């Protein structure tokens, strides 16, 4: 009696198939591995269809009068107000001046947060003393809403641009720091040992191994920080502003101009989407290997 386990017929056929195809002069058939999750499939059509459904529901609810137009204007009314603001401006400033003021504040705060946050995050991931000292204050203020320390910004820095940019910088700083720290901690030790065995110096180890390995996490953190910055913009522009998208929204809300509020929200959403899309393109260019390991 043969105690050996005989291979399955299907397995034998799979083993002999490439040989049979080679004998027949046919190229071997390649089987594409089935991916897990959404993989690389595009979701653009699904997103567009979802947007159309949301707009249709908005129009239906507003048009049928289920909600008064004072609280929910129709899309056509919002478009008319948007055209009026584009042509005549709003709150003693043109639309371009409002958008330019907000973009300047976001970009300035973002640059400061990135230039300070990345080195601090890398140091926290590499040195336990730095992590021990800085981890507590960052974790303490990071969950706080910006409105909680907005009065302190006014008391300490006044009502000028310094307080607005500082508020935005603080909101964007923590995500960059935490993402850079997480990127360092996810670095495989084998990669570090391989670089050291090849004679890499500490500076080479930092610039050519640690930073590239942490770059995907850092770019993700910057994307999150930009989203937090845009969500904080309205609070930042509460401080004695006369320009900005957030100021335009708050000014419209005082007069119950809901259609103008919708225009401001759409502007912030459009700018935030453009920034996020730009970061995705930057990720594809700098870290093309992300998600393919």
N, C-alpha and C positions, 0 to 999 in steps of 0.2 A: 504493500500500500504506500502510495507516494504522499508524504506529509507536507510537501512543498505547496504553497499557495499559488495557484495558477492565475496569471493575469487575466483580467476581464477581456472579453472579445473586443469591446469598443476601444479599450486601451491599446490592444494589439493593432487594431485598424488605424488608430491615430499615429502609432509609431511607424507603421509601414506606408502611410499615405505620402509623406515627402519623398520616400524612395521610389514609389510607383510613379509620382508626378515627374521625378527626374528622369526615369526610364522612358516616359512618354514624351519627353522634351518640353514639358510644361514647367513654368516657373512655380516655385512653392507658394502655396496660398498663405497669406499673412492674416492672422486673426487679431483684430483690434481689441485690446483689453477694455473691459467695461469699467467705466470710471465710477467713483463713489461721490454722491452729492450732486451739486449742479454742474461740477467740472467747468468746462470752458464754454458751455452753451450760452448764447446771448439771451438776455432777458429784456432787450429793448422793446420788442413788440408787446410783451406783457405789460411793461411799464407804461407804454403809450396808451394801450387799451384801458388800463386802470385810470390814467389821467382823464381820458374821455368819459369814462363812467362817472367819475367824481364830478366833472363839470356838468354832465347831464343831470345828475341828482341835485346839484346846486341850483341849476336853472329851474328844474321842476319844482323844488321846494319854494324857491323865491317867487316863481311865476304864479303858482297856485295860491299864494297868499297864506300858506301855513305859518310863515314867520313874517311879521311886518317888514317892509323894505327899510325902515329905520335901523333895524338890527341885521338884516341880511339882504343887501341889494342884489339885483340880478347881475349876471356877468356883463350884459350890455351897458348897464349903468356904471359899473366899475371901469369899463373901457372908455366911456365918455369922459369920466373924471380924469382918467389917466391921460387922455388926449389933451384935456384942458390944462392939467398940470404941466405937461410937456410944452405946451405953447405959451402959457402965461405964468408958470411957476406957482409956488405955494409958500405961504408964510414969509413973504418978502425975500424970496430967493428962487432962482431957477432950479429946475430938476437936476441939471448938471452940477450946480453948486452943492446941493444936498448930497448927491451921490459921491462927489469928489471929497467932501469933508469926511464922510463915513469911511471911504476907502483909505484916505490918508491916515486916519486913526487906527484902523484895523491893520494896515500894512506896517505902520511904525511899531505898534505894540507887538505884532507878530515877529518882526525882525529882532526886536529886543528879547522876546521870549525864546526864540530859537538860538540866538547867539549866547544867551546865558544858560538856557535850559539843557542844551546838549552837553556842554562840558560838565555841568553839575551832575547830570544823570550818569555820565560815564564814570565820573569820580565816585559817585555813590555805589556804582556797580563793581568798582575795582578796589575800593578802600573801605574797610568796615568802620574806621573812625569817622570818615566823611559821612557815611550812611547813618551812623549812630547820632551824629550831631544834627544833620539836616532832615532826617526822616520825620522826626516829631513835629517841627513847625510846618513842614509841607503837608503832612497828613492831617494836621490840625485845621489849617485854613482851606484845604482843597475842597472838602464837602460843603463849606459855607457858601450860600448864595451871594453873588456880588452885592446885592442890595444891603446885605448885613454889614459890610464894611465900607459901603459908599459914604456914610457920614464921616468916617475917619479920613477918607481921602479929601473931603471938602475941608475938614478942620486942619489937616496937616499941609495940604498943597493948594488950597484955595479953589476957586471956581474956573480956573483957566484950563488950557489944554493938558497941563501936566497931570492933573487929577484924573482926567478922562483916560489918557494913555496909560497911566499907572494902573487904573482899575482894569483895563483890558489886558495889560501885561500880566497882572497877577492871575487873572482868569485863565490865560493861555499858558502860563509858565509851568504849572503843575503837570498837565498832561505830557508836555515835552520831556520834563525831567523823569517822570515815571516810566515813559516808554523807552527812553534811552537806558535807564537802569535795567528794565526788563530785557532789553536787547543784549546787554552785557551778560546778564545772568543766564540767558539761553545759549550762550556760546559753548560749544562742545569742548571739553577739556582736551580731547585728542588733537584738535586743531591747534590749540595753544602749544601742546607738547611737541607737535610736529614742527612748528615754527621755531621753537627754542632749540630743538635738535639740529636744525639747519643753520643755527648761529644768528638768529634774529635778535636785534637789540630791543630794548623796551619801547623805544619810539617806533621802530618798525612794527613791533607787535601791536602797538596801539593803532597806528595809522593803516596798516595793511592786513590786519587780522581782526582786531576787536571792532573797529569802526565799520568796516564793510559788513561784518556779520550782524552788527546791531542796526544797520541802516534800514532794513525793512520795518523793524519795530519803531524806529525813530520817525520814518515817514508816516506811518500809521498814526503815531502820536501827534504829529503836526496837523494831519487832517482833522483829528478830534479837537485839537486846540483851536483851529480855525472855526469849527462849528461852535465851540464854546464862546469864542470871541464874537461871532455874529449874534449869538443869543444874548450876550451881555451888552451889545451895542446900545440897545434902548435905555438900559439903566445908566450907561456911561454918558449918554447924551441928555440925561435929565439935569446934568449939572450946568445950569445957566448957558445952554446952547442956543444959538440962533441959526445953525446950519446942521444938516445931517438927516439921514433917513429916520433914525429914531426920534429926533426932534419933530420931524414932520408927522410921524404917527401920533405922538403925544399931543401935539397941537391940534390935530384933527379930532382926537378923542374928546378934547375939552368942548368942542362944538358939536359933538355927536355926528360928525361927518364920517359915517361908517365906510362909505365908498372910498374916501381918501385913505382911511386906515387900511383897507384891502389893497390899495395901490402900494402903500409903503411896505406891507407884509410881502407882497409879490416882488418888490424890488430887493428886499433882503434875501428872500428865497432864491431869486435869480443870481444874485452876487455870490451867495453861499454855494450854490450849485456849480457856478463857474470856477470858484476856488477849488472845490472838491474834485471836479473833473480835471483841472490842471494838475492837482496832486496825483491823481491816478496816472495821467500821462507821464509825470515825472517818475513815478514808481516803475512804470514799464521801461523807461529809459535807463534808470539807475540800478534797479534790482529785477532784471528780467527772469531770474531764477525763482522768485518768490512764488510759493505754492506749488512748485514742480519737483520738490525733493521726494 
